[in-house]
Amino acid sequence: MLKRNLVYILIIVSALISVFNYDFSSNIGSIDFILFISAIVLIIAALILIYRDESKRKN
């Protein structure tokens, strides 16, 4: 069950990271920038999991 809901958990976590750090700094070394990049990575991971799950269902 956790494997099925992992995509939704990743999307929610990345959305929360983005909302809590709305004022993104242009300084690359800042923690806000690092959290923003981690939110993007989580969204990409969720998209990859969705694609892999949908391709398994078609076969």
Backbone as XML, in Angstrom:
<?xml version="1.0"?>
<chain id="A" units="angstrom">
  <residue number="1" name="MET">
    <atom name="N" x="0.826" y="-1.188" z="0.000"/>
    <atom name="CA" x="0.000" y="0.000" z="0.000"/>
    <atom name="C" x="0.869" y="1.250" z="0.000"/>
  </residue>
  <residue number="2" name="LEU">
    <atom name="N" x="1.969" y="1.216" z="0.732"/>
    <atom name="CA" x="2.858" y="2.373" z="0.758"/>
    <atom name="C" x="3.473" y="2.608" z="-0.609"/>
  </residue>
  <residue number="3" name="LYS">
    <atom name="N" x="3.770" y="1.529" z="-1.325"/>
    <atom name="CA" x="4.361" y="1.664" z="-2.650"/>
    <atom name="C" x="3.384" y="2.336" z="-3.609"/>
  </residue>
  <residue number="4" name="ARG">
    <atom name="N" x="2.109" y="2.056" z="-3.471"/>
    <atom name="CA" x="1.103" y="2.659" z="-4.332"/>
    <atom name="C" x="0.930" y="4.140" z="-4.011"/>
  </residue>
  <residue number="5" name="ASN">
    <atom name="N" x="1.036" y="4.509" z="-2.766"/>
    <atom name="CA" x="0.829" y="5.892" z="-2.357"/>
    <atom name="C" x="2.109" y="6.705" z="-2.305"/>
  </residue>
  <residue number="6" name="LEU">
    <atom name="N" x="3.231" y="6.114" z="-2.645"/>
    <atom name="CA" x="4.507" y="6.813" z="-2.580"/>
    <atom name="C" x="4.535" y="8.036" z="-3.487"/>
  </residue>
  <residue number="7" name="VAL">
    <atom name="N" x="3.923" y="7.947" z="-4.644"/>
    <atom name="CA" x="3.891" y="9.078" z="-5.568"/>
    <atom name="C" x="3.157" y="10.251" z="-4.938"/>
  </residue>
  <residue number="8" name="TYR">
    <atom name="N" x="2.032" y="9.986" z="-4.330"/>
    <atom name="CA" x="1.255" y="11.054" z="-3.711"/>
    <atom name="C" x="1.995" y="11.663" z="-2.520"/>
  </residue>
  <residue number="9" name="ILE">
    <atom name="N" x="2.682" y="10.840" z="-1.776"/>
    <atom name="CA" x="3.466" y="11.336" z="-0.643"/>
    <atom name="C" x="4.584" y="12.248" z="-1.133"/>
  </residue>
  <residue number="10" name="LEU">
    <atom name="N" x="5.272" y="11.851" z="-2.212"/>
    <atom name="CA" x="6.340" y="12.683" z="-2.760"/>
    <atom name="C" x="5.814" y="14.018" z="-3.273"/>
  </residue>
  <residue number="11" name="ILE">
    <atom name="N" x="4.672" y="14.012" z="-3.925"/>
    <atom name="CA" x="4.091" y="15.252" z="-4.434"/>
    <atom name="C" x="3.687" y="16.167" z="-3.289"/>
  </residue>
  <residue number="12" name="ILE">
    <atom name="N" x="3.079" y="15.625" z="-2.256"/>
    <atom name="CA" x="2.661" y="16.439" z="-1.114"/>
    <atom name="C" x="3.864" y="17.017" z="-0.387"/>
  </residue>
  <residue number="13" name="VAL">
    <atom name="N" x="4.904" y="16.218" z="-0.186"/>
    <atom name="CA" x="6.107" y="16.708" z="0.495"/>
    <atom name="C" x="6.767" y="17.815" z="-0.311"/>
  </residue>
  <residue number="14" name="SER">
    <atom name="N" x="6.865" y="17.638" z="-1.621"/>
    <atom name="CA" x="7.499" y="18.675" z="-2.433"/>
    <atom name="C" x="6.659" y="19.946" z="-2.469"/>
  </residue>
  <residue number="15" name="ALA">
    <atom name="N" x="5.347" y="19.810" z="-2.467"/>
    <atom name="CA" x="4.492" y="20.991" z="-2.426"/>
    <atom name="C" x="4.634" y="21.721" z="-1.095"/>
  </residue>
  <residue number="16" name="LEU">
    <atom name="N" x="4.713" y="20.983" z="-0.001"/>
    <atom name="CA" x="4.890" y="21.617" z="1.306"/>
    <atom name="C" x="6.235" y="22.331" z="1.402"/>
  </residue>
  <residue number="17" name="ILE">
    <atom name="N" x="7.277" y="21.728" z="0.857"/>
    <atom name="CA" x="8.587" y="22.387" z="0.863"/>
    <atom name="C" x="8.519" y="23.685" z="0.083"/>
  </residue>
  <residue number="18" name="SER">
    <atom name="N" x="7.846" y="23.668" z="-1.049"/>
    <atom name="CA" x="7.735" y="24.876" z="-1.868"/>
    <atom name="C" x="6.913" y="25.957" z="-1.167"/>
  </residue>
  <residue number="19" name="VAL">
    <atom name="N" x="5.843" y="25.566" z="-0.499"/>
    <atom name="CA" x="4.991" y="26.548" z="0.179"/>
    <atom name="C" x="5.700" y="27.162" z="1.381"/>
  </residue>
  <residue number="20" name="PHE">
    <atom name="N" x="6.385" y="26.355" z="2.160"/>
    <atom name="CA" x="7.047" y="26.868" z="3.351"/>
    <atom name="C" x="8.242" y="27.756" z="3.029"/>
  </residue>
  <residue number="21" name="ASN">
    <atom name="N" x="8.818" y="27.601" z="1.858"/>
    <atom name="CA" x="9.969" y="28.400" z="1.453"/>
    <atom name="C" x="9.623" y="29.240" z="0.238"/>
  </residue>
  <residue number="22" name="TYR">
    <atom name="N" x="8.600" y="30.051" z="0.367"/>
    <atom name="CA" x="8.112" y="30.841" z="-0.763"/>
    <atom name="C" x="9.113" y="31.899" z="-1.199"/>
  </residue>
  <residue number="23" name="ASP">
    <atom name="N" x="9.824" y="32.509" z="-0.270"/>
    <atom name="CA" x="10.775" y="33.574" z="-0.582"/>
    <atom name="C" x="12.115" y="32.948" z="-0.951"/>
  </residue>
  <residue number="24" name="PHE">
    <atom name="N" x="12.229" y="32.522" z="-2.201"/>
    <atom name="CA" x="13.453" y="31.866" z="-2.637"/>
    <atom name="C" x="14.539" y="32.901" z="-2.862"/>
  </residue>
  <residue number="25" name="SER">
    <atom name="N" x="15.656" y="32.644" z="-2.307"/>
    <atom name="CA" x="16.792" y="33.548" z="-2.420"/>
    <atom name="C" x="17.561" y="33.245" z="-3.693"/>
  </residue>
  <residue number="26" name="SER">
    <atom name="N" x="18.203" y="34.267" z="-4.220"/>
    <atom name="CA" x="19.017" y="34.057" z="-5.418"/>
    <atom name="C" x="20.401" y="33.535" z="-5.058"/>
  </residue>
  <residue number="27" name="ASN">
    <atom name="N" x="20.701" y="33.494" z="-3.776"/>
    <atom name="CA" x="21.989" y="32.985" z="-3.322"/>
    <atom name="C" x="21.982" y="31.461" z="-3.413"/>
  </residue>
  <residue number="28" name="ILE">
    <atom name="N" x="22.881" y="30.911" z="-4.205"/>
    <atom name="CA" x="22.891" y="29.466" z="-4.438"/>
    <atom name="C" x="23.238" y="28.703" z="-3.163"/>
  </residue>
  <residue number="29" name="GLY">
    <atom name="N" x="24.011" y="29.278" z="-2.291"/>
    <atom name="CA" x="24.408" y="28.585" z="-1.076"/>
    <atom name="C" x="23.380" y="28.612" z="0.029"/>
  </residue>
  <residue number="30" name="SER">
    <atom name="N" x="22.276" y="29.304" z="-0.154"/>
    <atom name="CA" x="21.295" y="29.420" z="0.923"/>
    <atom name="C" x="20.478" y="28.140" z="1.066"/>
  </residue>
  <residue number="31" name="ILE">
    <atom name="N" x="19.936" y="27.943" z="2.240"/>
    <atom name="CA" x="19.134" y="26.753" z="2.534"/>
    <atom name="C" x="17.818" y="26.784" z="1.758"/>
  </residue>
  <residue number="32" name="ASP">
    <atom name="N" x="17.287" y="27.969" z="1.478"/>
    <atom name="CA" x="16.050" y="28.065" z="0.709"/>
    <atom name="C" x="16.241" y="27.512" z="-0.696"/>
  </residue>
  <residue number="33" name="PHE">
    <atom name="N" x="17.367" y="27.836" z="-1.296"/>
    <atom name="CA" x="17.649" y="27.336" z="-2.641"/>
    <atom name="C" x="17.799" y="25.818" z="-2.636"/>
  </residue>
  <residue number="34" name="ILE">
    <atom name="N" x="18.449" y="25.293" z="-1.626"/>
    <atom name="CA" x="18.642" y="23.844" z="-1.533"/>
    <atom name="C" x="17.300" y="23.135" z="-1.342"/>
  </residue>
  <residue number="35" name="LEU">
    <atom name="N" x="16.417" y="23.698" z="-0.530"/>
    <atom name="CA" x="15.095" y="23.103" z="-0.339"/>
    <atom name="C" x="14.262" y="23.183" z="-1.614"/>
  </residue>
  <residue number="36" name="PHE">
    <atom name="N" x="14.412" y="24.269" z="-2.361"/>
    <atom name="CA" x="13.703" y="24.411" z="-3.628"/>
    <atom name="C" x="14.161" y="23.342" z="-4.618"/>
  </residue>
  <residue number="37" name="ILE">
    <atom name="N" x="15.458" y="23.127" z="-4.703"/>
    <atom name="CA" x="15.991" y="22.102" z="-5.599"/>
    <atom name="C" x="15.542" y="20.712" z="-5.155"/>
  </residue>
  <residue number="38" name="SER">
    <atom name="N" x="15.495" y="20.476" z="-3.844"/>
    <atom name="CA" x="15.038" y="19.168" z="-3.363"/>
    <atom name="C" x="13.561" y="18.953" z="-3.682"/>
  </residue>
  <residue number="39" name="ALA">
    <atom name="N" x="12.752" y="20.008" z="-3.652"/>
    <atom name="CA" x="11.343" y="19.884" z="-4.029"/>
    <atom name="C" x="11.216" y="19.524" z="-5.504"/>
  </residue>
  <residue number="40" name="ILE">
    <atom name="N" x="12.046" y="20.126" z="-6.340"/>
    <atom name="CA" x="12.019" y="19.802" z="-7.764"/>
    <atom name="C" x="12.431" y="18.348" z="-7.993"/>
  </residue>
  <residue number="41" name="VAL">
    <atom name="N" x="13.442" y="17.895" z="-7.274"/>
    <atom name="CA" x="13.896" y="16.507" z="-7.408"/>
    <atom name="C" x="12.790" y="15.544" z="-6.975"/>
  </residue>
  <residue number="42" name="LEU">
    <atom name="N" x="12.059" y="15.870" z="-5.915"/>
    <atom name="CA" x="10.959" y="15.012" z="-5.472"/>
    <atom name="C" x="9.841" y="14.956" z="-6.507"/>
  </residue>
  <residue number="43" name="ILE">
    <atom name="N" x="9.550" y="16.080" z="-7.143"/>
    <atom name="CA" x="8.519" y="16.088" z="-8.183"/>
    <atom name="C" x="8.951" y="15.228" z="-9.364"/>
  </residue>
  <residue number="44" name="ILE">
    <atom name="N" x="10.209" y="15.338" z="-9.759"/>
    <atom name="CA" x="10.712" y="14.525" z="-10.867"/>
    <atom name="C" x="10.667" y="13.040" z="-10.506"/>
  </residue>
  <residue number="45" name="ALA">
    <atom name="N" x="11.021" y="12.704" z="-9.269"/>
    <atom name="CA" x="10.957" y="11.308" z="-8.831"/>
    <atom name="C" x="9.517" y="10.797" z="-8.860"/>
  </residue>
  <residue number="46" name="ALA">
    <atom name="N" x="8.569" y="11.637" z="-8.469"/>
    <atom name="CA" x="7.166" y="11.239" z="-8.502"/>
    <atom name="C" x="6.702" y="11.015" z="-9.936"/>
  </residue>
  <residue number="47" name="LEU">
    <atom name="N" x="7.135" y="11.865" z="-10.850"/>
    <atom name="CA" x="6.762" y="11.689" z="-12.251"/>
    <atom name="C" x="7.344" y="10.401" z="-12.830"/>
  </residue>
  <residue number="48" name="ILE">
    <atom name="N" x="8.567" y="10.073" z="-12.453"/>
    <atom name="CA" x="9.179" y="8.828" z="-12.917"/>
    <atom name="C" x="8.413" y="7.627" z="-12.373"/>
  </residue>
  <residue number="49" name="LEU">
    <atom name="N" x="8.012" y="7.684" z="-11.109"/>
    <atom name="CA" x="7.237" y="6.583" z="-10.527"/>
    <atom name="C" x="5.872" y="6.440" z="-11.195"/>
  </residue>
  <residue number="50" name="ILE">
    <atom name="N" x="5.242" y="7.560" z="-11.531"/>
    <atom name="CA" x="3.954" y="7.507" z="-12.228"/>
    <atom name="C" x="4.128" y="6.862" z="-13.596"/>
  </residue>
  <residue number="51" name="TYR">
    <atom name="N" x="5.156" y="7.275" z="-14.322"/>
    <atom name="CA" x="5.400" y="6.720" z="-15.653"/>
    <atom name="C" x="5.673" y="5.219" z="-15.585"/>
  </residue>
  <residue number="52" name="ARG">
    <atom name="N" x="6.475" y="4.798" z="-14.623"/>
    <atom name="CA" x="6.806" y="3.383" z="-14.489"/>
    <atom name="C" x="5.571" y="2.563" z="-14.105"/>
  </residue>
  <residue number="53" name="ASP">
    <atom name="N" x="4.733" y="3.114" z="-13.236"/>
    <atom name="CA" x="3.523" y="2.412" z="-12.825"/>
    <atom name="C" x="2.538" y="2.290" z="-13.982"/>
  </residue>
  <residue number="54" name="GLU">
    <atom name="N" x="2.382" y="3.348" z="-14.756"/>
    <atom name="CA" x="1.454" y="3.311" z="-15.886"/>
    <atom name="C" x="1.940" y="2.367" z="-16.977"/>
  </residue>
  <residue number="55" name="SER">
    <atom name="N" x="3.242" y="2.302" z="-17.190"/>
    <atom name="CA" x="3.753" y="1.389" z="-18.216"/>
    <atom name="C" x="3.585" y="-0.070" z="-17.786"/>
  </residue>
  <residue number="56" name="LYS">
    <atom name="N" x="3.643" y="-0.357" z="-16.494"/>
    <atom name="CA" x="3.405" y="-1.720" z="-16.008"/>
    <atom name="C" x="1.936" y="-2.106" z="-16.149"/>
  </residue>
  <residue number="57" name="ARG">
    <atom name="N" x="1.045" y="-1.150" z="-15.966"/>
    <atom name="CA" x="-0.387" y="-1.448" z="-16.070"/>
    <atom name="C" x="-0.807" y="-1.724" z="-17.511"/>
  </residue>
  <residue number="58" name="LYS">
    <atom name="N" x="-0.129" y="-1.117" z="-18.476"/>
    <atom name="CA" x="-0.476" y="-1.341" z="-19.880"/>
    <atom name="C" x="-0.086" y="-2.734" z="-20.338"/>
  </residue>
  <residue number="59" name="ASN">
    <atom name="N" x="0.927" y="-3.314" z="-19.750"/>
    <atom name="CA" x="1.393" y="-4.649" z="-20.173"/>
    <atom name="C" x="0.627" y="-5.737" z="-19.531"/>
  </residue>
</chain>
